[in-house]
Amino acid sequence: TLTTLSQHGGSFLLSRFSDFLPQLQTLYHQLEQGMLHEEKTLGRSRASRGMKFKTWDQMVGLVVSMVEYVGITREMEDVVFEMLGGEALVRGREGVRGALEGVNPDAVWLLEEQKRSRKEDGWDEEWEKRKPVVEGWEFRSVEF
């Protein structure tokens, strides 16, 4: 319901989401921790069909919808990147990368580089598939 409101309410809802963001962030982290716990106990493939994963996935969809349709202020940007820049971005959740790039593409690049430099969840292989190819140029990894 909130996702649909975001899509049709647009910037009218910005102040409401701004006021609600701290509670949304707390709820998001609770859902993410529950999903990660479920994943540890069931395994990643079975957990992706579990209730905690589905609930977390819907929360990601709500935040993405908020970013895409309602918009966010500069003050909200760090919180949104902190929420979506973790598991949602690493797992390639639909819409996350595009929504974050619409806000700050440089920050998305930095998040990806940090994850790749820590070689989390096969991120290095993902980089090799997606890195730009330009004749005469070599794109090296950034060390942090």
N, C-alpha and C positions, 0 to 999 in steps of 0.2 A: 504494500500500500504506500509506504513512504517513497519507494522508488518511483512509483507512478506519479505521486505528488511532485517529486523532484523534476520529472520529465515535463510535466505540464505547468508547474508553478513557477519555474524559472527563478529569476533573481528576487522575486517576491519572497521566497523562502530563505534568502541568504542570512538575514538577521536571526531567524529562528534556528537555523543550523549552527550559526556562530555561537549562540547561547547554549545549544545542546551538545556542542562538540566535546567538552570534557567528559560528559557522561557517555557519549558515543565511543570515545577513546577507551574508557575503562571497560565498557562492555565488549568492545572489539578485542582487547587483550585477554579478557576472560574466555571468550569464544576461541581465540587462537590457541591459548594454552590447553583448553579442553580438546581441541582438534589434534594438537601435537601429542597429547597424552593418549588419545584414542589411537593415533597412528603408531605409537610405540607398542601398545598392547596388541593391536590387531595386525599390524603391518601396513605399509603404505597403500597397497592395492585394495585391501579390504576396507581400510579406513576411508578411502575416497567414496565409499558408498554408505558410510555411517552417518548417523544423525548429527554428530558434532561437526563433522566436515561440512555437511550440507548447510548447517546453520551458519558456520563461519563463512562459507562461500556466499551465502545470501547477504551477509553483512558487508563483504567485500563489494558485492554488486551495489549495495546501497551507497557506500562511500564513493564508488566510481560514478554512479549516477549523480550524486551530489556535486562532484567535481565537474562533470561534463555539462550538466544542465542548469544547475544553480550557480555554480562558480564558487570560488573561495577567495578570501582576502589574503593579503600577505601574512597576517597574523595566524591564519589557519594553515598556511602552507606547510610549515614544519611538522605540525601534528599529522596532517594528511600523508606527507611523505614518510613519516615514521611508521604509520599504520600500513600503508600500501607498499612501501619500499622493501618490506621484509619477505615473508613467505609468499604473499600474493604475487609479487614481481618475480621471485625466483621460480615459482611454480608455473609461471606463464599464464596466469588467470586472465581470461579474455577481457579485454578492455582496460586493464590496469596500466599497461605500458603507455597506451595512447592517451589515457586521461592524465597521467603524470607528465608525459611529454608536452601536453597542451599547456601545462602550468609552468614547467621549468625543464626543458630538455637537457640542460647541462647537469642538473641534479640527478636525473635518471642515469646519465652516462657515468657520473661519479659513483652512484650506488652500485651499478653493474661492475665497474672497475674494482671497487672495494671487495665485492663478493668474489669476483674472479681472482683477485690477488690472494684471497684466503682459500681459493679453490673449493668453495662450498657447493655441494650438490651437483657436481659435474659442470659447474659454471665455465670452467676452462674449455671444455669441449664445445659448449654453446657459443663461446666467443669465436672459436675457430670456424664454426659454421657461418657466423654472421659478420665477421670483421670485414671492413671495406677492402676492396681490391682496386688499386689504382696503379697502373703501370709506372714503374720507377719509384714507387713509394712503399715503404714497409711500415705497417702499423704495429708498434710494439706494445707490450703490456706496460701499464703504469704501476710502479712499485710504491707502496705506502709505508 
